[in-house]
């Protein structure tokens, strides 16, 4: 359901501006680059999950022809990190996960670097392995980081606990939980878990770096965060910010996995070791899965207390986030999960402890939804189970407790129609689309079971309190406009949406908007990062500000040409014209480079519009209570799944998946629909089959796509249905909220609820493979 406001571009399903080049296969990604003299780097990685490094022998590797440098951790024995500086670019003294980089070999050709890597000999002394968050949390567990108290905090709201494996502890305290809990008439508690998974972006991570003779460090990277690269290089390598130039082309998928700095410091150290020459470092698929960061694992325990009528009174939440060997963005995910811990429900008394736990697993970073698919699985499974205990319909139970204007979030932010949207409308529409009233469970003539499950979800766009974006518009002599900004195109269609916003504001055709697809940090204005479903909001507001600046200039120049006041003029259709008499005006192309008098004198010059936007009214969270305003708005939605389960062999088929989202104004309905479909596919894959398998030594046993099971073609639902509720966000461009992550958030929960109903057993651990369902039915279910 989309709203038609009489707009020309906003609200229309415009074709993506990068569609033709991508379909034709002409887009060049980082890995496609080659040139004479380009050097290649490959990584020597750890064969142990936890071990002291006794020695590294490189003599045989140096004998391989073409080897130019071998870099080890002792050459840069310092720690880096986006939130807590706890990770050495190259391991030194000890390794903390299987696949961790130990050395870099730089050679003339990639095959030479690969040969030399095989000849580097590393002597290890194995250490006890911390192989789960449960083990990590135990008193007396082996320490992954013995000196965590000495690590530098990059941002203030990270709270490591020295002498433990806790990389950060986030607390939410709302209301009087202890008293409220004692008053609850019905209580329910359950525990949920899943292992770490991978992003499986089509493009593996890749970068190249060179240091010019003048001292400029030039980085090309498939990144979501080019300005974070500048920040990290300045902080940890002491390079002047102005001497760091970052280029980012179109990115071949990311899902959050390219949101922080990973390969770039390694490539910098490699380039420095060969006198600044251009060095390329590109992951193989296996390296991308186990050496570069992955998606968190989680163990969650949720306790809910309610009245006999089903009104929620209190909730207690304990999250043990498996961040692997380093905190990276998992420390931020731990915080994000805490601040939205209740899901979109009004719970007046909340107690949450969210722990970022060190283990000897590959370290974790951002993943689409930033902790919310994970917490939503736990919350929504609990809601279904408590509804059964109360003998209430799951949808009725949710509607009884759905958060609404006038309620407060777990961090005690007051909610209104502008910043929360309409969760009740979303679930009612999802109920219609899944045909809930026709029955939640029924047996078919083939002795199979069809069942339906539903979930409600929310997420705020947790950003830095000073997160910002900028835009520059330059007008061409033909009246068309170049749009320059630092938003990264990762496949989500951000550049198309920004072009639509600009076209709407200038009242011109989309074909006359030329968007710079690649980024160059020297001429593109600063933007925080392309993460957190924030690009349409932040960059969209910057585009509007730049358009308003350009319109002021257009009116001023046209006023000179038409000998009238700028206040009398309006802009649209490629013209500047009199409001009172639109037939009188000038073509934008005739004033885009200034107005030229008949005698040759020219005034004003090229129209160059600039604009910026910075987040407003956000605050940090209080360390002891979580009090604060973490984001500008919440997007809410509902998802539903119908499955057909075979009780003979415990297999199942996903028949239908549904998303209904309140995303405010939907700028491009077709792209938004495809975003939701892609998100559902990602969430259902993660829920139904994905997960790293670790042996007792902490080694990943399925580090390839042959053995790491993602949803294959033909396994997807027969039908994806998407609809939108549009409650405008007055702060967003044309009323839009962010929507990029939301298709994934409730998918796992809806599948879990559906299968639990089908099988008649509570399924609280992912992935939902047939063996797990069988174990649960046999009473043999184990925590994964």
N, C-alpha and C positions, 0 to 999 in steps of 0.2 A: 504494500500500500504506500504509494508515494504521493506527495502533495504537489499540486501544480499551482505555482504562484504567478504564472504568466512570464516566467523567466525564459530567456532565449537559449541559454546554454546550460545553466545549472538545473539539474533534475532530468537532463536528457541523456540517453545512452550513447554518448559520443564514442567513436572508435578510438582506441588507444593510439597515441601518436607514435609509439615505438613498435606498433604491430607489424607493419610491412617489413621493416628491416629484420626483425626477429624471425618472421615467417620465411623470409628469403635466406636466412642464415648468413647475413652480411655483418651482423654485429660482432665487434671484436672485443673479447674479454681479455683479462690480464694474461691468462695462460696462452693466448694466441700469439703473443708478441715474440718476435725473434729478430736478431740483427747480428752482423759480424762483430765479434769481440765480446759478446754477451757471455758472462760467466754464470755457472750454474752451481747452486748449493744444494746439498742433501744432508739429512740429519742422521746422526748416530743416536739411537734411542735405547732406553733401558730395557733389559730383559728381566728385570725384577720389579716387583711392586713396592718394595721397601728394602733398602740395602745401603750400606756405607760404600762409597767409592774409594777403593784402596789405591788404584792406579789406572792411568789411561795410557796405553802404548800405541804410538802412531807411526812407528818406524816403517812398518810394512806398507802402511797406507801412503806414505810419502813416495814410495817406489812406483806407484801407479802413474803412468804418463799423464801429463796435463793437470796434475794437482797443484794448486796455487796457494792454498792456505788450509790449515786445520785449526779451528777455534774450539777451546774448551772453556768450562765454567770459571776456571781460575783467572781468565782474562777479564771477566766482569763479575766479580763476586759480590753482587748487590741484588737487592730484591725490588721488584716492580709490582704493580697491580692497580686496578681502577678504583678500588674502595679501601683495601688494606694491602700494603706493599709486603706481600709474603712469598712471592714467586720469583726465583732466579730465572732469567731467560734460558740459561743452560744450567743444569743441575751441577752443584759442587758440594763436596763433602758427602752428600747422600742423595739418593733418588727416592721419590715418594709415590710414583705410580708407574705401572708397566707402560712403556711407550714414551716416557719423559725424555726430552732432548738432553743429550749428554755432550755432544760435540757437533760441529758443523764442518763439513768438507766442501771446499770450493775448488772447482775444476773448470777446464775449458769447455768440456762437454758433459751433458747430464750422465751419460753412461759411464764416464770416467769417475765422476763423483760417486755414483752408485757402487762401482767396483771398490773404490777406496774406503767407503763406509763399511764394507764387509771385512776389511782388513784392520780396522781399528779394534784393538783388544782392550776391553774394560774388565778390571778385576773387582769383584764385589764381595762384601761380607753381608750375607742376608740378615735382615732384622725381622722381628715379629710383625705380621701383617694385620692391619686394622681393616677388616673385610666387610663391615656393615655399620650402619649408624647405631644400632643397638650396642654392638661391641665398643664402638667409639665413645658411647655415653657412659659406659660402666666405669665405676671407680677403679683406679689402678690399671686402666687400659694402656697399652703402649702409646706413646705420644708421637703423632705424625710431625708436630712442630714443637720442639723443646723450648724454643725461645720466642713464643708468640707475643709475649709482653713487650718485646723490643721492636716489633714491626711498626712502621710509620703509618698512621691513619691518613688516607688521602681525603676522605670526607669524615665529618664528625660523628655521624650516627651509625657507627659500627663498634661493637662491644665484645672483643675477644675476652675469654676467661683464661688467664694464665694458669699453667699447670694442668690443663685439660685439653680435650680435642674440640672444644667449642670455639669456633672462629668468630661467632657473634651471637649474642643473646638479645632478642627483641621482646619487649613486654607490652601487653595491652591490658589495662585495668580500667574497666568502665562500670560504674554503679557500685553496689555493695554485693559482690558475688557470693560471699560466704553466707550471709543472711538469706539471700534470695534462694540459694541452692537448698537450704534446709526447708524452705517453704514449698518446694516443687512437689506436686502430687504424682507426677510420672517422670521417670528419668530413663535415659538410655545411653549406653556407651559402646563404642566399637573402635577397632584399630584397622588401619588401612596401610598398604605399602605397595611400592613398585621400585624396580631397579633403574639405574641410569639408562638413558637412551641416546640416540644420535639425531642430529638435525637432518641429515641426508639431503643436503642441498645439492642440486645437480652440478653446480660448479664447486669444485673443491677450493679451499683457501689458497691464495697465491699472492705473491708480492714481488716487487723488484725495487732495489734501492741503489742509488749512487751518490757519492759525495763529490761535488764539482771542485775544481782547483780553487775557486773563490770561497769555498767553505759552505756552499748551499747543500743541504741534504734533500734530495729529490726522491720522493716515495710514490710509487704507483701501487695501488692495492685495491682488492675487491673488499671494500669495507663499508659498513654502515655509519662509521664515526670518524671521518677524516680529521676533524678538529681535535678529537681525542688523541689521535696519533701525534699531532703537533704538541699537545699538552704533555704527553708521556715522554716524548723525546726531549722536550725542554726540562722536565722535572728530573729525569733519571740519567740523561746523557749530557745535561748542561749545555744544550745547543740553543742559541737565541731563537725565539719563536719565529722571528722574521726570516731566519735562514732555513726554515723547514717548509718545503713546498710539497703538498700532497695532491696527487691526481687520483680520481676515482671514476672509473667508467661505469657502464651499466653492470649490475651485479647479477650473476646467474643463480639467484635464490640465496636466502640467508636464514630466515626464520629465527632471527635473533643471534645466530651463531657467529656472525661477523660484526657484532656490535662493540666488541672491545679489541684491544691491541694484542695480537698474538704472534704472527710470523714476522711482523715488521721490525721489532728489535733484533731478531735473529739475523735478518737480512742486512740490517745496518751494521752489526758486528762483523758479518762476513765481508761486506764492502770495505769497511775500515781496515780489515786484515789484508786486503789486496790493493791498498792505496787509493781507495775510493772508486774503483771501477764498478760498472754496472753489474749487479748480481741479481739473479732471479732465483727465488725459492718457491717451489710449488709442491703442495701436498699430493701424494698418491691418495687413493680412496681409503686405504687402511690407515694411513697417517691422519687423514682428516677425521677418522672415527675414533682413534684411540690416543693420538698424540695431541691434537688440538682439542679444545674443550667441547663438552657434550652437554646433555640436558640432565638436570638434577634427578636424583632418586629421592624418595620420601618415605618416612614412616609417620603416620598421623594418628593421634588418638583424640576422639571427639566425644564429649559428654553433653547431652542436652537435657534440660529440665523444663517441664511444661505443666499446665493445669490439666485437669481431666478433660476439659473441653478442647484442648489442643493449642492453647495460647502459650507461646514460648516465653519462659521467664528468665532463664540463665543458660549460658553456654561456656564450656571450658574446652580449650583447644591446645594441644601440644603437637608441635611440628618438629620433627627431626629431619632436617634437609641434608641429604648427602651431597656435599659440595666437592667431594673428591679431595685431592691432595692440596688444593689451594682455593681460597675464597672467591677470587675473580668477581663475577656478578652474582654468584650464589649468595653472597652477603646481602646484596640488594634484594634478591628474590625472597630471602628469609624475612626481610622487613616488609616487602609487599604482601606476602602471604599473611602476615600478622595484621596489617592495617585493614585488610578486607576479609578477615578470618571467618566472619559469620555468614558469608554469602549475602544475598540481597534480602535479608530478614531483619525485622525489628526485634532485637534482643536487648533489653534494657540493662542486663548485668552480664558482663563479659570478662573472662580471665583467659589470657592467651600467653603461652610461652613458645616462642619460635626460635629454634636453635640452628645455626649454620655449623654443620659437623664436618670436621676433617676425617677423611678415610684414605686408605691407599688405593683409591680408584682414580681413573682419569678425572681431571678437574672439570667442574661444570660452569656454564655461563648462561646468558639469557637464552630463553626459548619462548617462542610465540605464546603470549599470555602471561609471561613473567610470574610464575607461581600460581596463577589462577586456575588453569586446567587441573592442577594437582590438588589445590585446596577444594575446588568445586567437586571433584570426584568424591572426596571424603565427606564434605558437607551434604551433598545431595544423596549419597548413599545412606547417610545417617537420617536425613529427612524421610526417606522412603521407609526405613526400618522403624522409626518412631511412629510414622503414620500407621503402619501395620499394628504396632502395639496399642495405639489409641483407637484402632478400628475405624480410621478415617480414610477417605479417598485421598491419595497423594496430592492431587491438584487442589482439592478443597483445603487440605492442611497447609499447603503453601500459600494459597490466597489468604488464609486466615492470618498469616504472619508476614506477608510480603511487605518490604520496606516501602515507604511512601513519603511525600512531602510532609514536613513537620517532625519526622523521626530524626534520629542522629546516627551517624556511622560509628563503628567501633572506636574511632579516634575522636568521637564526639563533635564531628562536623555537622552543623545543622543543614538538613537537606530541604530543597524546594523543587518545584516542578522544573526549574531551569537546569539544575545540576544533577537530577536523578532520573528523569524520564518516567516512563509508565511500565513498571514490571508486570502489573496485573493484566494490562492489555496484551502484553507479549505472551503470557502463559495461556490466556484465554484463546488467542489466535492459534497458538501451537496446538492447543486442545482440539480446535476445529480441524486443523490440517491433518492431524494424526488420527482423527475420527475416534477419539477417546471414548465417547459415549456408546460406541458400538461394541465395547468390551476390551478390557485390558489384556485378557488371556483367553485363548480358545484352542482346542485341538482340531486339527484338520483331518480330512479323510485319509491322508497318507500316514497317519499316526505320528505326525509332527505337531509341534506346538508353536503357535504364533503369539507373540506378546509385544507389549508396548511399554516403553519407559520414557520418563520426562525429567528434565532438569531445568532449574532456574539459575541464572548466573549474573554476575556483575564484575566490573573492573574499573578502577579509576586509573587515569593516565599518570602514574607516579613519575614525576620528572624532578630535576633539580629546581630549586626555588627561583633560580635565575635563568632557566632554560629559555632559549630565544632563537629567533630566525631573522634573516634579512633577505631582501630582494632588490635587485637593480633591473630596471627596464630601460632599454635603449630603442629609440624609434628609427626605423629605416626610411630612406628617401621615398619608398613607395607607400608609406603609411603603416607598414606592418611593424610588429614589435618583437624584440628579443627579450625573453624572460630568463634571467640568471639568478639562481639561488643554489644553496648547498644541500638541498634535499636529494637523497640518493634513490635512484630507481632500482629497487631490488625485485621488481616483478609485480609490485602491488598497484601500479598505475598512478603513483603520486604525481608525476609530471603532467599527466593528462588532466587530473583533477585541478591542479594549480592553473593550468592553461584555461580550463573552463571557468574558474573563478575570475581570472583576469578578463576573459572574453565577456563575461557577464557584466563586470564593472565598467568596461570600456564600451560595451554594447557593440561589439564587433564580431566578425566571424572567427571561429576557432582556427580556420586555415591561415589566418593572418597573424597567429601567435606562433613564434618560433622559440621553442624551449631548448636551452642548452642541456643536453642529456648528461654529458660528462662534467665532472667537477674539477676545478683547479683552485686550490685554496688561496692563490695569489690574487684572483680577481672575483671569486664568488664570496659574498658576505658570509660572516660567521653563522653557523647553525649548530645548535646543541648536538643532536644526533638524530639519525633516522630510525627511531625506536619508539616504543611505548604508545603506538597508535596516535602519535602526536603531530605528524607531519601536516596533515590537512589543517589541523587547528593552528599550529604555530606558523608554518610557512604560508598557509592560506591567509592569516591575518596580516602577515608581512606583505603578501602580494596585494591585498586590498589597500594597505597604507601606501605602497609604491604607486598603485594606480591612482589614488587620490592625489598624490604629489604630481604625477604626470598630467592629470586632468587640470590641476591648477595652472600648470605651465602652458598647456594647450589653450586654455581660456585666455590667459594673459597674452600669448602671441596672437591668437585669433582676434582678441579685442583691439590690438594695434592695427591688424590688417583691416578689420571691419569698422574701425573708429567708433567703438562702443565699449561699454563697461564689461569686464569679465563676468560680473554677476548676472548679466543679461543672457549668458550663453549656456549651452548644454553640449554634451559630446555623445555621439552615437552614429552607427552606420558609416564609419570612416570619415565623419565630418564633425566640424564644430559649427553650431548653428544658433540662431536666435530662438530662445524659448517661445517668444510670443509669435514668431513668424518663421517656422523651421525651413521655409524654402530659401531663406537668406542665410548663407554660411560659406565656409571655406572647407576644402578637402584637407584632411590631416596630412596627406602626402605633400601638400603645398606649403605646410608650415613645420613639418617634422624636423627639418634641419634649420629652422629659423624662417623669418619672413623677409623677403627681398623686395625693397621698394623699386618702383620703375626706374629710378636713377641709379640702381645698383647697390645702394646702401642696404646692409642686412642687420637685423636686430634679433636678439634672444638666442639664436643658435639651436643646436640639437636638443630635442626633448629627452631628458634623462631623469626618470623617476626612481626614487629610492624609498624604501620603507622597511620598518623593523617592528618586531613584536616580542615582548618578553612576558613570561608568566607573571600573573598578578595575584597577590594576596595569599600565596602559599607559605606555609611555615614548616620548620623542622618538627619532628615528633619528640615529645618529652621522653627522656630515657626511662623513667620509672612507670609511666602510665600510658605512653603512646599518644597523649593528647596532641592534636595539631591538625592542620589541613594539608594533606599530602598531594592532592590533585585538584584540577579545576572543575571536574565533573565526573560522573559515573555513567557509563553506558550499561544498560541492563537488557537482558534478553532471555529467551527460553529455547530449549532444544528438545527434540523428541526423536526416538528411534524405534522402529519396528523390526523384529527379527523373526526368523523361522528356525527353531531349534529341533534337532533330531535326537531324541532321548536314547536311540540305539547306540550311536557312536559319539554323542556329545558335541558334534559339529553344529555349526549354525551358519545361516546366511542373513546378511543385513538387507532387508527389503526396502526400507525407507528411512531417510534421515532428514530432519526438519530443523530450520533455524528461523526464529522470529526475533528481530533486534530493533530496539529503539536507538537508532543512531543519529537522532536529530534529523536535519535535512539531509537527504541522500543526494550528493552532488551528481553521481553517475550511477543510476540504478543497475545497469548491466554489469559494470565492473564490481559494484558492491555485491551483487548476487554471486558473481564468480569468486569473489573473496570469501564469502560464506561457504560456498561449495568446497573450495580448496581447504579452508579451515576445518570443515567437517571431515574431509578425507584425512587430513593430518591427525586430527584427534582420534578418529576411529582406528587408524593404523597404530598409533601409540597405545591405544586401549586394547586392541585385539591381538596383537602379535609381537610388538617390539619390546626389546629389553636386552641389555648386555648380560651375558652369562659369565660369571666369575668362578674360577676354580678356587681351591683353598689357599693358593698362593697369591690371589688377587689378580690373576692374569685373565684378560678378556679372551674367551674362547670362540667368540663369533665376530671377529673384526672385519668381515667382508660381507658384501651384499648377497653372496651365495648362502651365507649362514645367518646373517642378521635379517630377520623377516619383516620387511615392510609390506604394506598392503599392495598386492600385485593387481595388474589390470584384470578385470573380471571379478575381483573380490569386492569391488566397491558396491554401495547400495544400488538397487535398480532405479531408485528415484531420489533425487535431492530436491527438496522444496524449500524456498526462501521467501520470506516476506518481511516487511519493515513497518514499524510504528514510528511516526515522525513527530516527536515532541521537541520543538526547536530549542537549541541552546543559544541564548541571546548573545553569548560571548563568542560563539564560533562563527566562521565565515558563512554567511547566509543561513545560520542556524545549525551548522554541522557539528557533530561530535566525531571523535576518532572511531574507526570501526575495524582497522586492519587485523587485529588479533582475535576478534570476538567469535569467529566461526569455530574456533578450536576449543573454546573454554569449557563448554558443557557437554561436549560429544562423548567423552569417556564416561561421564556420570550417567548420561541417558542410556548408553549401551549397557553399563553395569546394572542399572535399574531394570532394563528390559530383560536381560538374561537371567537376573535373579528371580524375576517373576516367572519366566519360562521354566527354569530348572527347579523352582521351588526351594532354593537354598540361597543364603546370602553370600554374594561374591564380592569380597572386599579387597582383593589383591589383583594387581595387573601384572602381565597382560592376561586377558581373558581367553586363554587357550583351552581347547577341549580337555587336556589333561588336568588343568586346574579345576574345571567344572566337575570332572569325574571325582577328583580327590575330595572336593567339597561334598558331593553327594554321598561319598563313602565315609564321610566323617574324618577324612585324612588330610584336610586342607592344612598346609603349613605356610608360615610367613615367608615371603620371598626375600 
